[in-house]
Amino acid sequence: MRRKAGTLLPLEAEILDAALRLHRGGERRFHGFGIAKTIAAGDDTTALTSHGTLYKALGRLEAAGLLSSDWEDADTAAEQGRPRRRLYEVTGAAAVVLAEHRLKASHAAPHGRAAWGTP
């Protein structure tokens, strides 16, 4: 079954919620593993079936204009002895879309999904 264009899946809503919590806490940018840990630490979370699922969702959110990303500086990664990470950041539209999702979900949207407006 194909999902309707402009729908926000539960995992995508959790990613946005976690990213916005990190942002409010002073972490402007985050990487995939960091957001997975934040999601896992949340009160009402869906278990990630795989990190591949997470990264696909991050990609969809970026394509929708709700996240932006770029690669970490190579020197920073080298200083810490690890590969570079892709760093994500929420856009201004993310909070609006998440609020719309929650409002529509509270009005019993089918299958817990809600549509978002144009970012």
Buried (B, 14 or more C-beta within 10 A) or exposed (E): EEEEEBBBBBBBBBBBBBBBBBBEEEEEBBBBEBBBEBBEEEEEBEEBEEEEEBEEBBEBBBEBBBBBBEEBEEEEBEEEEEEBBBBBBBBEBBBBBBEBBBEBBEEEBEEEBBBBEEB
